[in-house]
Amino acid sequence: MFDLKELERAHAIVGQAVPATPAHAWPLLAQRLGTEVVVKHENHTPIGAFKVRGGLVYLERLKRERPNIPGIISATRGNHGQSLAFAASRHGVPAVIYVPRGNSVEKNRAMKAFGAELVEHGEDFQAAAEEAQRRAQFTGLHMVPSFHPDLVLGVATYALELFRTAPDLDVLYVPIGQGSGISGCIMARDLLGLKTEIVGVQSTEAPSYALSFAAGKIVTTKTSNTLADGLATRIPDADAFALIRKGASRIVQVTDDEVAAAIRAYWTDTHNLAEGAGAAALAAALREKTKLSGKRVGLVLSGGNIDFDLFKRWVMADAPPQRVVA
């Protein structure tokens, strides 16, 4: 898909807008997991998620090769759309983003704030994506897919940063939505010649990649009703699946309750706010805690864009009361 020189160039492109994000070893998380742990904080980018890297690399090439592009169009549950809106605004390119009805209010507001025209359509991501594709065909707008080599190249820059900071990770847990993040991690690991085991994470309510991984072929699901919207994928991308099947060791499924507990753990142990997909890696590591003793574990905190209402309903409702000491 790309080589190390291309990845280095992509990192320079991303670096013009996104400083390297931190990778911290949090002692309270280490106590919770019973082993060493390093968190890659992609919640610290200008859009609060790792996707911004892919959008920047994709738009840089698109604008360079097609300087008169009339605009772009895509579909998203939020972070992909924010990424494209952010990058398009830097290049002066109009962006139209389709989202399903009932999408994250805060993510919708952010996409509009970055300059995108937002259109609500359908009941899930797949319906929104299909409508965006239809509109692209008769408007001349460039359709940006959810998975593309340039998107993978862009998001792989966070893995490059992480592996150069912590090349001795034994295992890295990565959430899977459309597959660009874990694909980037696999590519970066292999290009650097490292042996880190990469484990994908999906929701039990949206397990299309996990089912496909187990079956050895593409398996789709009829629904993707997880509250972790960044994991809500019904139809795996064939190219992403091929790379994941070759480069990941396994895919762990986590429940929404486990994700909510991981969000609480991130807040209490690190004072970082994670969205559902962002906490999925920690949820999976906690599920596999007995396997991790003596290992150095990496967790991708892929984003922090959780709606406040969802945070209150999903997370704070189960939080124990805090005792105030005078």
Secondary structure, 3 states (H helix, E strand, C coil): CCCHHHHHHHHHHHHCCCCCCCEECCHHHHHHHCCEEEEEEHHHCCCCECCHHHHHHHHHHHHHHCCCCCCEEEECCCHHHHHHHHHHHHHCCCEEEEECCCCCHHHHHHHHHCCCEEEECCCCHHHHHHHHHHHHHHHCCEECCCCCHHHHHHHHHHHHHHHHHCCCCCEEEEECCCCHHHHHHHHHHHHHCCCCEEEEEEECCECHHHHHHHHCCCCCCCCCCCCCHHHCCCCCCHHHHHHHHHHCCEEEEECHHHHHHHHHHHHHHHCCCCCHHHHHHHHHHHHCHHHCCCCEEEEEECECCCCHHHHHHHHHHHCCCCCCCC
